[in-house]
Amino acid sequence: MTFGFVLRDLARRRTPVTIARHGSDPQHGTIDRAGADHLDLALHDPHEPRRARAVRGFRLVSFTAVTWVRIEDGTSSAL
């Protein structure tokens, strides 16, 4: 399996993720698309489903810039 293959599966499943990039703070969102060398990340708050009203912006992220990807469980942590 390639990195792109795994990211495309996360995109198909609409799995929330946090992605860290070189020289940048980690960003939370949902992968909209994953190509051969980059991904499109829809930014939204953690534990918030990816809905149009929740999306704060988008990031185009090169695979070479990715330090790590954390799969979030998607459950609410409201107290």
C-alpha positions as CSV (number, residue, x, y, z in Angstrom):
1,M,0.0,0.0,0.0
2,T,1.2,3.5,-0.8
3,F,0.7,6.6,1.3
4,G,-1.8,7.9,-1.3
5,F,-3.8,4.7,-1.2
6,V,-4.3,5.0,2.6
7,L,-5.2,8.7,2.3
8,R,-7.7,8.0,-0.4
9,D,-9.3,5.4,1.8
10,L,-9.6,7.9,4.6
11,A,-11.1,10.4,2.2
12,R,-13.7,7.8,1.0
13,R,-14.6,7.0,4.6
14,R,-14.8,10.8,5.5
15,T,-12.6,10.0,8.5
16,P,-11.6,13.1,10.6
17,V,-7.8,13.5,10.8
18,T,-5.2,15.7,12.2
19,I,-2.2,16.4,10.0
20,A,1.2,17.8,11.0
21,R,3.3,19.5,8.3
22,H,7.0,20.5,8.5
23,G,7.3,24.0,10.1
24,S,3.5,24.3,10.8
25,D,1.0,23.6,13.6
26,P,-1.1,20.5,13.2
27,Q,-4.4,21.1,11.4
28,H,-7.6,19.2,11.9
29,G,-10.1,18.3,9.2
30,T,-11.3,15.8,6.7
31,I,-9.5,14.8,3.5
32,D,-11.6,15.7,0.5
33,R,-9.3,14.3,-2.1
34,A,-5.9,12.6,-2.3
35,G,-3.9,12.5,-5.5
36,A,-0.6,11.0,-6.4
37,D,1.5,13.7,-4.5
38,H,-0.9,15.9,-2.5
39,L,-4.2,16.0,-0.6
40,D,-7.0,18.5,-0.1
41,L,-7.9,19.0,3.5
42,A,-11.2,20.7,4.6
43,L,-10.5,22.4,7.9
44,H,-13.0,22.1,10.7
45,D,-13.0,21.9,14.5
46,P,-12.1,18.6,16.1
47,H,-15.0,16.3,16.9
48,E,-17.2,18.3,14.4
49,P,-18.5,16.4,11.4
50,R,-17.4,17.7,8.0
51,R,-20.4,19.8,7.0
52,A,-20.4,22.9,4.7
53,R,-21.3,25.2,7.6
54,A,-18.5,23.8,9.8
55,V,-15.6,24.1,7.2
56,R,-13.4,27.1,8.0
57,G,-11.1,26.7,5.0
58,F,-9.1,24.4,2.8
59,R,-5.5,23.4,2.6
60,L,-3.6,21.8,-0.3
61,V,-0.9,19.7,1.4
62,S,2.0,18.1,-0.5
63,F,2.8,14.5,0.7
64,T,6.5,15.6,1.1
65,A,5.4,18.2,3.7
66,V,3.4,15.7,5.9
67,T,5.2,14.8,9.1
68,W,2.4,12.6,10.6
69,V,-1.3,11.9,10.2
70,R,-3.5,11.0,13.2
71,I,-6.9,9.4,12.7
72,E,-9.4,10.9,15.0
73,D,-12.2,8.8,16.6
74,G,-14.9,11.3,15.7
75,T,-16.7,11.0,19.1
76,S,-17.8,14.1,21.0
77,S,-15.9,15.0,24.1
78,A,-18.4,17.5,25.4
79,L,-18.6,17.7,29.2
